[in-house]
Amino acid sequence: MSSQANKPSVSGLGTPTPGRAILWAVPRSRSSILAKCLAAMPETSVWFANYMLADWVNRVYVEQTGEDLPAEYCGNEAAYAKAAELMVNLKHFKASPERMGYGDVKRQIESDDSKYVFVKDQAHGVFSERARQFVPAGFNHVFLIRDPTRVFSSIQNAMVRILGERGENTDNLNIFRDDPCIYEHLELYKAQHDLWQYVRKQTGSEPLIIDSHDMATNPRPIVKEVCDRVGFPYQESLLSWQPSGLLTTGWKLPTPHYMYSHQQYYTSALKSTCFVSPGEEGAGPIPRDQLTDDLIECVDVSMPYYQEMSKHKFQV
């Protein structure tokens, strides 16, 4: 049972503060590359995928107990110990209980007193109405979209690579059955769309929407617009950066070894030194006859949400 004495404040999004920004992305949309870009600013802290972990832990806890994990660790230590045990036994993933709750993530991000704070996460991490209450207050919101045919094909390619490295048969893969990641594939774009609408309603303003292909093809105006809109100091030097290994110094990860346990997804982004244009082959939707049936199902559900948000994107 949750402790009422430790019930967190969920008073809404508040007034945006310059220099505090949160990026809500879909998977495989180059969001980690944008994080690398902005992390190069001096006096900047980067919060990376903390809501994704909270969502994952809560899903596992609900599946095993039939109840939501309480929002905060303090006062609910026994429940969090159980959740940590489930993650190790079922998902082979070790995380600190103090970093697994929606309320803890919200409080820790809001209390960051760095000059510039950049949060990179995915909208499905706060998909439920309950989780959405714990979006941090005082942040400028940016949404990163990408064509669903490109996103789901990239997920499928990652599956082939990851499962192949494990020595598993990659013939006849099915994105619903075989994906080792935590995605609810049919919810990804609805989650982003619903959060976008929530932010619009809560703030009475239009959050910035940027497109992944536009960013990779012509990064300067995209990065400058992000900086201008959220109160970051833009400079040309942001368009190139130093490569890094799996240890990202100063980043606030959901667990110290997060990059190591998910390295197949992040290695290329962390080794990057600039935005790379996808060229003509990476432009536009992937033809339907080049998609497997499971990808077509994902695309058909997702495309209307993407198309509506795309109408409001920043035009380069």
Buried (B, 14 or more C-beta within 10 A) or exposed (E): EBEEEBEBEBEEBEEBBEBBBBBBBBBBBBBBBBBBBBBBBEEBBBBBBBBBBBBBBBBBBEEBEEEBBBBBBBBBEEBBEBBBEBBEEEBEBEBBBEBBBBBBBBBBBBEBEBEBBBBBBBBBBBBBEEBBBBBBBBBBBBBBBBBBBBBBBBBBEBBBEBBEEEEBEBEEBEBEEBBEBBBEBEBBBBBBBBBBEBBBEBBEEEBBBBBBBBBBBEBBBBBBBBBEBBBBBBEEEBBEBEEBEBEBEEBBBBBEBBBEBBBBBBBEBBEBEEBBEEEEEBEEBBEEEEBBEBBBBBBEBBBEBBEEBBEBBBEB
